[in-house]
Amino acid sequence: MPPAKMRGDGRMAKDPKKTLARLLSYLLKYWPTLLIVLCCILATAFASITGSTALGDLVDDFILPMVASGSTDFAPLTAFIARIACIFAVGALASFFQSYLMVGVTQGIQKKVRDDMFAKMQKLPLRYFDTNTAGNIMSRYTSDIDTLRQMISQSIPQSVSSIITLVVVFAAMVAESGILTIVTMITVLGVVFTTKYLAGKASRYFIGQQRSLGALNGYIEEMITGQKVVKIFNHEDVCKGEFDELNHVLQKNAFSAGKFSNMMGPINNNLGYVQYAILAIVGGSIVVWSEGKWLTLGSLMTFMILSRNFNQPINQISNQFNSIIMALAGAERVFELMDEEPEVDEGYVKLVNANIAPDGTITESRQRTGHWAWKHFHKADDTTTYTELKGDITLFNVDFGYVPEKTVLHDITLYARPGQKIAFVGATGAGKTTITNLINRFYDIGDGKIRYDNININKIKKADLRRSLGVVLQETNLFTGTVMENIRYGRLDATDEECIEAAKLAGADDFITRLPGGYDTELNNNGANLSQGQRQLIAIARAAVADPPVMILDEATSSIDTRTEAIVQRGMDKLMEGRTVFVIAHRLSTVMNSDVIMVLEKGRIIERGSHEELIAMKGTYYQLYTGAFELE
């Protein structure tokens, strides 16, 4: 994907309130814990305010009277200080428990969000993964969810604490001096307007930062995967230029976001100092002018501390506001994945193990019998019928395009009778793999019909349809684990003996037994410690152990040398016995023994017939066949 298409555009969240409400819904499960957290926040706020107001009482009720009387009795003062110390200790414990409890809430919500994302990802159609880079998807699991962690563990508790503190401090300020409270609110307006302006500027770039980070991660993942190709074609400088372009977009968004967000703290702090000076002048004047009747020295000191405590939560909220914006941007990307249209499955015909009596009667079995049947429940008369799975697949006048405006398959009609081997031949992009994708229902056809044992495949549940099809792809995917585990991936209940037998059938047993750990050899990074051919052999063994009634071999031997291919071909012939098989191959030697060979060109079947029939026609297949031998 070109870098220009992956840039973060800095768009605002579509509906921040809706996104926030949806995010907060995850908190409802933890409401008992959150209630305790709220109590802890209240206790912390109470301790903080008590400490602030205690200074005025300390001056007016203890220090000034003792100075005036010359008393040396420190017992009342000591008791007062001890009482305040206990209140501070309670506040410290409450703050500790608040943080401790929020760790559990945060991690629980992160797990739930990841679980929901991964569960939804399993239901997404193949089209989604074709149009989104793996790195961009991974970014939603990592950086985007990390912004949620920061918001839940820090921003939300801090904001709630700040709001509670504001309310309590405001009440205490009004109780101390109504006039100074009015002066404070006038000066606070400057802080509020400054925060609103700068936060609005920063929010656009924080959202752009998350989007451009996802784009950059996607590009990095792509380059790591294709690093060998990059080096082969000396593409390092070009890749570096594309990376610099993407990184520049991220740097630009991050710089602008940081610039505006970091300005808030110093500006608000300076405004707070101005406010402090104004209150000192106004309050001092009231104390002198009223001779302590309207405002005492202790009350002025208390109010000055309260004013600082009043500004601090405002600054904290403004600072957390940026984290909340980032979290909402991340949450929107997470919810975008969750809101993607899942793969539609309206099928109701199921695949079951079957016992078939000599008279043809079919009964369902819970045990694996080697025979399969389609279980069809008829709602109209509340009856169930069974149809033996034979592997009869037909396509009638099928048209298809990955996008509506561009049709890639035109009027495809073919008949695959049970046990037949059907081969597709043609240039890259002719539509060979697309046909097998439609049989698997990775995509749904635009027009026409596909029938499986005379059942419209739209009526068959996708999981059951795919369970009846064994697929070996040209691109091999091996998972982290042992060789045995990778083979067993084809059928999880397969025994070790069945996996070894499948490997022998595929011609993989010979090299597997020569590995350091044999079948227990650990594979990592898509089997990077194996050759491409060896990885392909394991993939073939994985399909063999599934023992499906229909096989699809998409360039299954493309990565195997000619000598190994001869060995594998013998195993493949055994594997294909009694099954309907679709074969896609560029090597015509692998399709010569097919019952029907179909030649595709630009999404159309232009020739069909057996090898001998097509050679006799001396058309496209004949030219490909003779050209292949000339090349060899």
N, C-alpha and C positions, 0 to 999 in steps of 0.2 A: 504494500500500500504506500503510495507516495506520501512524503512527509506533510505536504500541504493539506492533505485530508485528515491528518491526525492531530492538528494543532488544537490546543485548548482555546476556546473562543471567548471565555469569560462571561458567558451568558448567565443571567440571574436564574436562581432556582425557579422552576415553573410555578410552584405554589408553596412558599416556605412554611406557611401556617399548617397546611395539610401534611407536609413532610414532617414537621415537628410533632404534630398530633399523632401521626402514625408511629413515629419513633418512641414517643412517650407511652404508647400503648404497650410496648414491651416491658415498661416499668410496672404495669398493673399487677403482674404475677408476683411482684416482690413488695406489695403494699404493706404487709406487716413489718418487714424490715425497714421500709422507707418511713413508716410511722415512728419507729424507734430513732431513725436518723433525724427526723424532724424534731423530736424531743431533745436530741443531743444538740442540734443547731440552736434551739431555743435556750438551752442551758448555757451554751457558749456565749450567746448574745447577752443573756442576763448577767453573766459573769463579767463580760466586757463593760457593759453599762454601769454595773455596780462599782467597778474599779474607777470609772471616770467620775461618777458622782461622789465617790468616797473622798476624793481630794478636797472638794469644797467643805464637806463635813469635817474633815481632818483639820482644816485651817480655822473654820468658824467655831467649831465645838470643842476643840482640844488645844491647838497650838496658840491661838490668840488669847483665849482665857488663861492658859498657863503662863504666857508671857506677861499678861496684865496683872495677874495675882502673884507671880513669882513662885508658883507651886512647883514642888519637885516630886509630886506623886505621879509616877508614870504608869501605874496599874491600869487606869481606864484607857490610856493611849495604847498600851500593849495589848489589852483585850480587843480593842477596836481593830488594830493591825492584824491580830491573829484571826479575827472573824473574816476580814477581807482576804487573808491568805487562804483560808479554807474555801471561800467562794471561788478564788482563782484556781485552786486545785480541782474543784468540781468541774470548772470550765475546761481545764486542760484534759481531764479524763474524758469529758463529753466529746471534745474535739478528736481525741484518739479513737474512741469507739465509732464516731462518725466516719472517720477515714477507713477504719478496719471493716466496718459493715459495707461500705460502698465498694470495696475491692471485690467482695463476693457478688454483689449486685452487678457490677460492671462486667466481670468475667462471665457470669451467667448469661447476661444479655448478649455479649459478644458470641458466646457459643451458640445461643439460640438463633442469632442472625446468620451466622455461618451455616448452621444446620439448614435453615430455611433457604439460604442461597444455593447450597449444594443440592438440596432436594429439588428445588425448582430447576436447577441447571440440568439435572438428569431428565427432565421432562421437556426440555427445549428441543425444537427441531434442528436438524443438521444445518439448515440455512443460517441459523444464528451464529454458529461457529465458523461458517464460511465467510461471514461478513464482519466478524469481530476478531481482533488479534488475541492470541493467548495471553500476551503480556498485559493488554488492557483489561481483560477479564480478571487476571490475577491481581491487578492493582486494586480492584474492588474488594478482594479478600484481605488485602494487606493494608495499604495506606488509607483507603477510604474507611475501612472498619476501625483503623487506629484513631482516626479523627472522632469516631463515635465513642471510643474508649475515653478519650480525653474529655469529651463533653459530659459523659455520664459520670465519670469519676471525679471530675474537677469543676467543670463549668456550671453544671446544674446545681450541685450542692453549694458552690460558692455564690451563685446568683441568688439562690433561696436564702442563704445565710445573710447576704448583703441586703436583700429586701427586708428581711425581718429586723436586721440591725438598723436600717434606715427608719423603719416605723417606730421602733423602741426609742432610738436616739431623738427622733423628732418630738416624740411625746415628752421626753426628758428635757429637751431644749425649751419647749413651750412652758413647761413647769418652772424652769429657771428664769426665763425672761422672754416675754412676748415680743418686745421691741427688737431685741437682738435676733430673735428667730426670723422676723420679717427681713432684717438686713441680710441674714444668712441666705434666705431663699432668693433674694434679688441677685446676690452674687453667684448662687448656684446655677441660675439660668444660663450664665456664660459657659459653665462647664457642660451643661446639658446640650446646648446648641453646638458647641465645639465637638462633643462626642458624636452627636447625630450626623454632623457634616462629614467628619473624618471616617466614621464607621461606614457610612454610605459609599464613600470613595473606595475604602478598603475591601468591602464585601464583593464588589465586582471582580476584583483581582484575585481574591481568595478562591472564588469559584473557578475562575480561569486557571488558577494554579493546580487545582485538583484534576481538571480535565486534561491539561497539558502534561501533568505527571503520568496520567494513565496512557496518553499517547506515547510518551517517552519510554515507559516500561514496555509497551507493546513493541516498539522498534528495537529495544535492547534484546528482548526475548527472541525476536526474529533474527537478529544478527548473531546471537549466540548459537542458535540452532543451525544457521547457515554459514558458520564461520569458515568451514572448509571450502565452500563454494566461493566465498568472498576472496579467499587467498588464491584459489585456482585462477580466478579471472582478474587478479590484481586490482580488486575493487576497494582496497582499504581507504584510499583518499576520498573516493566518492562517498563511501559509507560515513567517513568522518565528517564530511561536509553536511550530509543529511542529518547526522546526529547533532552537529553543532547548531543547525537550524532549529531542530526540535528543542534542544537544550536552551537555546537563546529565548524561545517563546516561554519556556518554564521560568528561566531566570528573570525575564521581563515581568511576568505576572507576579513572581515571588518578591521581586524587588519593590514593585509598586504596592503590593499588599503590605509588605513589611514597612515601607516608608510611611504610609498613612497610619497604620496601626501603632507604630513606634512613636509617632508624633503625639499621640493622645496622652500618653503618660506624662512626659515633661510639660506639655501645655497645661494639662489639668493640675499638675503639682504647682506650677507657678501661679495659676489662678487661685489655688488654695492658699498660697502664701499671701497673695493680695487680699483675699478674704480675711485671713488671720489678722493682717495689719489693720484692716478697716474695723473689724470687731474689737481689736485692742483699743483703737482710738475712740470709737463710739462708746464701748463699754466702760473704758476708763473715765471718760467724760461724765457718764451717768453716775458712776460711783462717787466722783468728786462733787458733782453738782447736787446730788441728792443726799450726800453725806452718809451713804450706806443704807438709806431708807428704801430706795427702789431696787438697789442691787448692791450686794455686799462684795467685798474683795474675794471671798471664798467662792461665791456664786459666779463671779466673773471668771475665775480660774477654771471652775467646773465647766462653764459654758464654752470657754476657749478649747478645752479638751474635747467636749462634745462636738464642737464644730469640726475638729479634725476627724473625729470618729464618723461624722456625717459625710464628709468628703471621701473618706477612704472607701466605703462601700460603692459610692458612685464610680470611683476610679476602677474598682475591682470589676464592677458590672461592665464598664466600657471595655476593659481588657478581655473579659470573658466573652464579650459580644463577638469578637473576631473568631474565637475558637468555636463558638456556636455556628457562625456563618460557614466556617470550614467544615464543621460536622454536618451541617445541612446539605452542603454541596456533595460531601461524601455519601450521605444518606440517600440523596436523590439518585446518585449513580448506582447504589446498592438496590434501591427500590425499582430503578429502571430495569435491572436484570430480573427482579422478582415479578415485575409486571409484564414481562415479555409474554406474548401469546404462547402457551404450551403446545406441544405436539398434539393435534386433535386425533382422538381415537374413538370412533363411533362403532367399532367392531363389536360383535357379540358372539361370533363363532369361535370356539376354543379348540385347542389341540390337546388330545389326551392319549395316553397309552391305551392300547386296545387289544382285546382277545378276539380273534376271528375264527369262528367255528367252520367246520367243513361245508356247512350249508350256506355260508356267507353271513351268518348272523354276527353282529358286532356288539361286544359288551365292553364297558369301560373297566380299566384296571388301574389300581394304585401302584403297581409294580411296573418296572421297565420291562416291556415284552419284546421290543424290537419291531413292533407294529404300531402304526399311528392311525388316528381317526379324527375327523372334524366333528366336534359336538355342537349341534345346532338346536337351540331352544326356541320353540315356536310359541310366541305369546298368545297367538290367536286361539289355539286349542289346548294350550298348556301341555304340549308334548315335546319330547326330545328325540331327535334322530341323529344317527351317526353315519358319516360318509368316510369310507376308507381313504387314507392319504396315499395317492398313487404317484404324485409328482407330475400331473398333467397341467402345464402352464401355457396359456394362450394370451396373446395381445391382439386386440382388434382396433385398427385405425387409430392408433395412439398418437396424439400430438402433445408436445410438452415444451415449456420454456422456463428457465430459471427465473426470468423476469417476464412479465406479461407481454411486453412489447417486442420480445425476441424469441421466436420459436426455434428450438434446436433439434427437435425430433419431428418428423413429418410423416404422418400416415403409416406408422409402423404396425405391421401385422406379421405375427409369427406363431408357430405351433410347436410346442415342445412336448412330445409324447413321453409317457413314463419310461424311464430307462434310456432315453435318447441323450446324446451328447451334441449340444448346439454350440457352434463356435461363431464368434464375431471377429471379423477382420476389417481393418480399415486404418486410415491415417489418424494421427492424434487429433482429437476434437471432432471425430466423425459421429460420436454419440454412443460408443460401445458401453462405456462405464455408466452413462446416463440410463441406459435400459435396465441394467442391474440395480441401479439406485431406485428405479421405479418399482421393480419387483419386490425390493425390500421395503418399499413405502417410506424411504427417506424423504421423498418428495411425492406429492400427489399429481396425477396427470391432469392436463388441461382439457383433453377431450379423448373419447374412446373408452375402451374397457380392458381390464386385465382380469383374467379368471384363473383360479387355482383349483383344480379338480372340479371345474364348472361352478365354483363359488366366486362371486365378485370379491376381490381382495379387500375392498372397502368394508366388507362385512366381517372380515377376520380380524380379531384383536391383534394389534401390531406385535406385541410380545410373543404371541403364539405363532404368528406368521414368521417372524425372524428366528424363532426357535426351530422351525422346520428347515431353515436355510443355513448351510454352512458356507462361510465366506472366507476366502484368502485374498487379501488385498495386495496390491503392488507395494504400497507403503507399509512396512512392517512396524508394529508397535508391540514392544515387549515391556513388561512392567517390572518394577523393583521386586525381587524375590528370586527363588531358585528356578532352575530350568523345569523341574517337575511342576512347580506351582504355575508357571507360565503355560505349560501344556494343559494342565488341569483347568485352566481358565475356560477352556471350551466346554467342560462339563464338570461342575464342582463336586459331584458325587462319584466321579470316576476313581477307581482304585489305582494304586501305583502300577499294578500289572497292566491295566488297561492303557495307562499313559505310556508305558514302555512299548506296548504293542503298537500304539498309534505312531510312536516315534520310529519304530522299525518299518512300519508301513510307508512312512514319509521319507525313509532313507536318512533319518537324523540320528538314529541310535549309534552309528559308528563313531561320529565325531563327538557325540555327547559323552560316551564312555571314555573318551580320551581326554576330556576336560579334567582339571585338577580335582574337582569334587564330584565328577560324574553328573548325575541328575540333581545333586544337591549343590551344584555350583551356583553361587550368587550372581545375579545379573543386575547391573545398575546402568542408569543413563541410557535406557532403551537398548540394552545389550551391547554397549560400546566395546566390550571385550571380545565380541564375536565378529566374524566377517558378515557382510551383507547376505551372502548366500546361506550361512548358518542360521542367521536370524529368520530368513525366509523358510528354511526347513522346519524350524520350531513352530512357525505360524501355521505351516501345513499340518504338522502333527496336532496342533491345537484344534484345527478344524476336523481332523480325522477322529479325535477322541469324542467329539460331539456326536459323531455318527448320524448326521442329518440325512433325511431322504432326498434333499436337493442340495447340490453344491454349486457355488459360484466361484470361479477361479479367475481373478482379475490380474493378469500378468503374473501368475503365481510362480513361474519359473524364470522370470526376467532377470533375477539377480544371481542365477545359478549358472555355473559354467557348463559347457556342452557335455562333458563326461559325467558330472554330477546329475545333469538333467536326465540323462539316460537311466540312471539309477532311480531318480525320483519319479520319472515317468512310469516305470514299472509299478512302483508303489501307488502312484496316482491312478493307474489303470485298475488296480485292485480296489482302491478307494471309490472309484466311480462305478464299479460293477453294481448293477441293479438300481442305480440312482439316475435321476434327471440331472444333467450337468450343463452349466453354461460356462464356456471358456472364452476368455479374451486373451489374445496373444499376438505379438508381432512376429514371433518365430513360427512360420507356417508348418514347421516339422511337428509342432505340438498339436496341430489341429487337423492334420491330414486324415486321421482315423475317425473324425467326427461324423455323425450321421448327417448333419446338415451344417453347412458353412454359409454364413451370411456376410456379404460384403457391404459395408456402409460407407457412404460418402455424403458429407454435409447433412447428416441427420436423416438420410433416406437409405432404404435397402435397395441396392441397385442390382445385386446378383444373389442367388441362393441355389443351393444344391450340394451334392456330395463333392469330394475332391475330384473324382474322375469326371463328373458332369461339368464342373466349372473349368477344368482343364480343357475339356472338349469344346467349351464355348469360346475359348481363347479371348476372354474379356479382361476385365481389371484384375481378377484373381490370377489368371494365367500370367499376366505381366508381373504381378507381385511375386508369384512363385518362381518364375524364371529369373527375375531380377535378384531374388534372394540367393538362388544357387550361384549366380554369377558373382555375387558379393562374397559368398563363402569360398 
